[in-house]
Amino acid sequence: TAIGGNIIQPWRAINGRKEKEQNIEIKFSTDFDIIELDHNGFVVDKGDEDFSPSATWVGRRPGFEFKLGERGLGYYKTGKK
């Protein structure tokens, strides 16, 4: 006797019959932003009015400082003009 021999595997037909495939449609009540993932599967932050990602320092920007912060390396808004 094989262990688990009485379990019906999902890829096998039941009694020689294949079940009809079901089409399932999922509707969300809210819209979601499309995100981009890097090669390691981490979310790529595109930035917004408070943060602009940058791999290197490209010069001064009024009201921003270049640093490594919570959202990664880039320009963070300081509140100063």
C-alpha positions as CSV (number, residue, x, y, z in Angstrom):
1,T,0.0,0.0,0.0
2,A,1.3,3.4,-0.9
3,I,1.0,6.3,1.5
4,G,-1.4,8.8,0.0
5,G,-2.5,6.5,-2.7
6,N,-6.1,7.4,-2.1
7,I,-5.5,11.1,-2.6
8,I,-6.7,12.4,-6.0
9,Q,-3.9,14.4,-7.7
10,P,-5.1,17.7,-9.3
11,W,-3.5,16.8,-12.6
12,R,-5.2,13.4,-12.9
13,A,-8.8,12.8,-14.2
14,I,-11.4,11.5,-11.7
15,N,-12.7,8.1,-12.9
16,G,-11.4,8.8,-16.4
17,R,-13.3,12.1,-16.6
18,K,-11.8,15.5,-16.8
19,E,-13.6,18.3,-15.1
20,K,-14.6,21.3,-17.0
21,E,-12.2,24.3,-16.5
22,Q,-13.8,27.3,-14.8
23,N,-13.2,30.9,-15.9
24,I,-12.8,33.1,-12.9
25,E,-12.9,36.8,-13.1
26,I,-11.7,38.9,-10.2
27,K,-12.8,42.5,-9.8
28,F,-11.2,44.9,-7.3
29,S,-13.1,47.7,-5.7
30,T,-10.0,50.0,-5.8
31,D,-7.4,50.8,-8.5
32,F,-3.9,49.6,-8.0
33,D,-0.7,51.3,-9.2
34,I,1.4,49.2,-11.6
35,I,4.8,48.6,-9.9
36,E,8.1,47.6,-11.4
37,L,10.4,44.9,-9.8
38,D,14.2,44.7,-10.1
39,H,16.0,41.5,-10.9
40,N,15.9,40.5,-7.2
41,G,12.2,40.9,-7.0
42,F,12.2,44.2,-5.0
43,V,9.9,47.1,-5.8
44,V,11.6,49.9,-7.8
45,D,10.7,53.3,-6.3
46,K,10.0,55.7,-9.1
47,G,9.9,58.7,-6.7
48,D,7.4,61.4,-6.1
49,E,7.4,65.1,-5.0
50,D,9.3,64.2,-1.8
51,F,11.9,61.8,-3.2
52,S,13.7,61.4,-6.5
53,P,15.9,58.2,-6.8
54,S,19.4,58.7,-8.2
55,A,22.3,56.2,-8.2
56,T,24.8,59.1,-8.3
57,W,25.0,62.7,-7.2
58,V,24.2,64.9,-10.2
59,G,24.4,68.3,-8.6
60,R,22.6,70.5,-6.2
61,R,18.8,70.7,-6.3
62,P,17.0,73.5,-4.5
63,G,14.9,72.1,-1.6
64,F,16.5,68.7,-1.7
65,E,19.4,66.9,-0.2
66,F,21.2,63.9,-1.6
67,K,21.5,61.0,0.9
68,L,20.8,57.3,1.5
69,G,17.5,57.2,3.4
70,E,14.5,55.0,4.0
71,R,13.6,54.9,0.3
72,G,17.1,54.3,-1.0
73,L,19.8,56.6,-2.5
74,G,18.6,59.8,-4.0
75,Y,17.3,63.3,-3.4
76,Y,15.0,63.9,-0.4
77,K,12.9,67.0,0.1
78,T,14.2,69.1,3.0
79,G,11.4,71.7,3.2
80,K,13.9,74.5,2.5
81,K,13.9,76.5,-0.7
